[in-house]
Amino acid sequence: MRIAIIADIHGNLEACDAVLDHIGHQDVSGIFSLGDNVGYGPDPERVIERLKTRSVRSVLGNHEMALNRESFISWFNPMAQKAVLYTRAHLSETSLKEIRSYPKSLVFRGMRFVHGAPPASPFLYLFQISDDKLVRCLRRLNERICFAGHTHDLHIVTDDGRDLLREPLPLGDTVLSREFRYVINAGSVGQPRDGDKRAKYLIFDTETYTLSVRAVDYDRRTTAAKIRSAGLPDQYADRLL
């Protein structure tokens, strides 16, 4: 079985459409989103509609958490707060209800899906967790593979039973070991911060244990112009260009 994993779309409709179209040609059995489908970008409503149409299963990101509980907005910096308020004002009640249905984590066929860090944090970044603490966490889980987002960077953490190795996740194919434990950061569809402006997503083959990192180009200038036109902070447009 092959599944696709996407993360951090952040209301970027052009990137979302390009990635979903690319996935549509990859013979996958399902699509999982690691959250932050909204926030920063100008098209939260249409992104949520797209994901629902494609039956994408999603977990809560920190931006969805801020929509569900207003007290969480204070955790964001002033520019991110502005994006949260814009997002909330541009979502229908149907889409807000859909977002409220997202769980903090999903488990599917021996794999765990979270936004920030295992077992189920939408807020915590992987780099905030010490090696010892992360090892203890991973070894308590029943799942050997955990997919996470939140950092907008491609990364892989490997627990081989002796050491914990943190390293960048390259484009292309990586064959995993069935004996090790992993946390795999899927990068970002809509706001990548890995030096490559293309939208990123993953495909994982559960039979061959092959992880594939895909990069998809899209019309970033259109998205950037829409961000500026919406009155959102310029930095969210600048990051795309």
C-alpha positions as CSV (number, residue, x, y, z in Angstrom):
1,M,0.0,0.0,0.0
2,R,1.1,3.5,-0.8
3,I,0.0,6.6,1.1
4,A,0.6,10.3,0.6
5,I,1.5,12.6,3.4
6,I,1.1,16.4,3.2
7,A,1.7,19.1,5.8
8,D,1.4,22.9,6.4
9,I,-0.6,24.0,3.4
10,H,-1.4,27.2,5.2
11,G,-4.2,28.4,3.0
12,N,-2.1,28.3,-0.2
13,L,-4.6,27.1,-2.8
14,E,-2.2,27.1,-5.7
15,A,0.2,24.9,-3.9
16,C,-2.6,22.7,-2.6
17,D,-4.1,22.1,-6.0
18,A,-0.7,21.4,-7.6
19,V,0.2,18.8,-5.0
20,L,-3.2,17.1,-5.0
21,D,-3.0,17.0,-8.8
22,H,0.4,15.4,-8.6
23,I,-0.7,12.9,-6.0
24,G,-3.6,12.0,-8.3
25,H,-1.1,10.4,-10.7
26,Q,0.8,8.4,-8.0
27,D,-1.4,5.4,-7.3
28,V,-1.9,6.0,-3.6
29,S,-4.6,4.5,-1.4
30,G,-5.1,7.5,0.8
31,I,-3.9,11.0,1.7
32,F,-3.0,12.2,5.3
33,S,-2.5,15.8,6.3
34,L,-0.4,16.7,9.3
35,G,-2.3,19.9,10.0
36,D,-2.0,23.7,9.6
37,N,-4.1,23.4,6.5
38,V,-4.9,27.1,7.1
39,G,-3.2,30.2,8.4
40,Y,-0.8,32.6,6.6
41,G,-2.4,32.1,3.2
42,P,-5.4,33.8,1.5
43,D,-7.6,30.8,0.7
44,P,-8.5,28.9,3.8
45,E,-12.0,28.1,2.8
46,R,-11.1,26.7,-0.6
47,V,-8.3,24.6,0.8
48,I,-10.6,23.0,3.4
49,E,-13.1,22.3,0.6
50,R,-10.4,20.7,-1.5
51,L,-9.2,18.4,1.3
52,K,-12.7,17.3,2.1
53,T,-13.5,16.6,-1.6
54,R,-10.4,14.4,-1.7
55,S,-11.3,12.6,1.6
56,V,-8.0,13.7,3.1
57,R,-7.7,12.7,6.8
58,S,-6.2,15.5,8.8
59,V,-4.9,16.1,12.3
60,L,-5.0,19.4,14.2
61,G,-2.3,21.9,13.7
62,N,-1.6,24.8,16.0
63,H,-3.4,27.1,13.6
64,E,-6.5,24.9,13.7
65,M,-6.2,24.9,17.5
66,A,-6.3,28.7,17.6
67,L,-9.5,28.6,15.6
68,N,-11.0,26.1,18.0
69,R,-10.0,27.9,21.2
70,E,-9.6,31.6,21.1
71,S,-7.2,31.7,24.1
72,F,-4.6,30.0,22.0
73,I,-4.3,33.0,19.7
74,S,-2.2,34.8,22.4
75,W,0.5,32.1,21.9
76,F,1.2,33.5,18.4
77,N,3.4,36.4,17.4
78,P,1.5,39.6,16.3
79,M,1.8,38.8,12.6
80,A,0.6,35.2,13.0
81,Q,-2.3,36.5,15.2
82,K,-3.3,38.7,12.2
83,A,-3.3,35.6,10.0
84,V,-5.4,33.6,12.4
85,L,-8.0,36.4,12.6
86,Y,-8.1,36.7,8.8
87,T,-8.5,32.9,8.5
88,R,-11.3,32.8,11.0
89,A,-13.2,35.6,9.2
90,H,-12.8,33.7,5.9
91,L,-14.1,30.3,6.9
92,S,-17.6,29.1,6.6
93,E,-19.3,27.5,9.6
94,T,-19.2,24.2,7.6
95,S,-15.4,24.4,7.3
96,L,-15.0,25.4,11.0
97,K,-17.1,22.4,11.9
98,E,-14.8,20.2,9.7
99,I,-11.8,21.6,11.5
100,R,-13.3,21.0,14.9
101,S,-13.6,17.3,14.0
102,Y,-9.8,16.9,13.5
103,P,-8.1,14.8,16.2
104,K,-4.7,15.7,17.7
105,S,-3.2,12.5,16.3
106,L,-4.1,9.6,14.0
107,V,-2.9,6.0,14.0
108,F,-3.2,4.0,10.8
109,R,-1.6,0.6,10.1
110,G,1.4,1.0,12.4
111,M,2.0,4.7,11.6
112,R,1.3,7.7,13.7
113,F,0.4,11.2,12.3
114,V,0.8,14.4,14.4
115,H,1.4,18.0,13.7
116,G,4.2,19.0,16.1
117,A,5.7,16.1,18.0
118,P,4.6,12.6,19.2
119,P,2.5,11.4,20.7
120,A,0.0,14.1,20.0
121,S,1.2,17.7,20.3
122,P,0.1,20.4,17.8
123,F,2.4,23.0,19.4
124,L,5.7,21.4,20.3
125,Y,8.6,21.4,17.8
126,L,10.8,18.4,17.4
127,F,13.9,20.5,17.9
128,Q,12.6,21.5,21.3
129,I,12.8,17.9,22.6
130,S,16.0,16.5,24.0
131,D,17.4,13.3,22.4
132,D,16.8,11.4,25.7
133,K,13.2,12.5,26.0
134,L,12.4,11.8,22.4
135,V,13.9,8.3,22.6
136,R,11.8,7.5,25.7
137,C,8.7,8.8,23.9
138,L,9.3,6.8,20.7
139,R,9.9,3.6,22.6
140,R,6.6,4.0,24.5
141,L,4.7,4.1,21.2
142,N,3.3,1.1,19.5
143,E,4.1,2.7,16.1
144,R,7.6,2.6,14.7
145,I,7.0,5.5,12.2
146,C,5.6,8.9,13.2
147,F,5.0,11.6,10.6
148,A,5.1,15.2,11.8
149,G,5.0,18.7,10.3
150,H,5.1,22.1,12.0
151,T,8.8,23.1,11.2
152,H,8.2,23.4,7.4
153,D,11.5,21.6,6.9
154,L,12.3,18.2,5.6
155,H,13.9,16.1,8.4
156,I,14.2,12.6,9.6
157,V,14.9,11.4,13.1
158,T,16.2,7.8,13.4
159,D,16.3,5.7,16.6
160,D,18.4,2.6,15.8
161,G,18.2,1.2,19.3
162,R,21.6,2.7,20.3
163,D,21.7,6.3,19.1
164,L,19.3,9.0,17.9
165,L,20.3,10.5,14.6
166,R,18.7,13.8,13.3
167,E,19.4,14.7,9.7
168,P,17.9,16.4,6.7
169,L,15.6,14.4,4.5
170,P,16.7,14.5,0.9
171,L,14.5,14.6,-2.2
172,G,14.0,11.3,-3.8
173,D,13.7,7.8,-2.3
174,T,15.0,6.7,1.1
175,V,14.6,3.0,2.2
176,L,13.8,2.7,5.9
177,S,14.6,-0.2,8.2
178,R,11.8,-2.1,9.8
179,E,13.9,-2.5,12.9
180,F,14.3,1.2,13.6
181,R,12.0,3.9,14.9
182,Y,11.5,7.1,13.0
183,V,10.0,10.6,13.2
184,I,9.7,12.0,9.7
185,N,9.1,15.7,9.1
186,A,7.2,16.1,5.9
187,G,8.2,19.7,5.1
188,S,5.5,22.0,3.8
189,V,3.2,22.3,0.9
190,G,2.4,26.0,1.2
191,Q,5.2,27.7,3.2
192,P,8.4,25.7,2.8
193,R,11.4,26.9,4.8
194,D,14.0,24.4,3.5
195,G,15.6,26.7,0.9
196,D,13.5,25.1,-1.9
197,K,10.4,27.1,-2.7
198,R,8.6,24.2,-4.3
199,A,5.7,22.5,-2.5
200,K,6.8,19.2,-0.8
201,Y,5.0,16.1,0.1
202,L,5.8,12.4,0.9
203,I,4.8,9.0,-0.4
204,F,5.3,6.0,1.8
205,D,5.2,2.4,0.5
206,T,4.3,0.1,3.4
207,E,5.4,-3.0,1.5
208,T,8.9,-1.9,0.4
209,Y,9.3,0.6,3.3
210,T,10.4,3.2,0.8
211,L,9.9,6.9,1.6
212,S,9.7,9.2,-1.4
213,V,10.0,13.0,-1.1
214,R,8.4,14.9,-4.0
215,A,8.7,18.6,-4.9
216,V,6.1,20.3,-7.0
217,D,6.4,23.7,-8.6
218,Y,3.3,26.0,-8.8
219,D,2.4,29.6,-9.5
220,R,3.9,31.2,-6.4
221,R,3.6,34.7,-7.8
222,T,-0.2,34.4,-7.9
223,T,-0.3,33.2,-4.3
224,A,2.0,36.0,-3.2
225,A,-0.1,38.6,-4.9
226,K,-3.2,37.3,-3.3
227,I,-1.5,37.4,0.2
228,R,-0.6,41.1,-0.3
229,S,-4.1,41.9,-1.7
230,A,-5.7,40.3,1.3
231,G,-3.8,42.6,3.6
232,L,-1.9,39.7,5.2
233,P,1.7,40.4,6.4
234,D,4.2,40.8,3.5
235,Q,6.6,38.2,5.0
236,Y,4.2,35.4,4.1
237,A,4.3,36.5,0.4
238,D,8.1,37.1,0.5
239,R,8.8,33.6,1.8
240,L,7.2,32.1,-1.3
241,L,9.4,34.2,-3.7
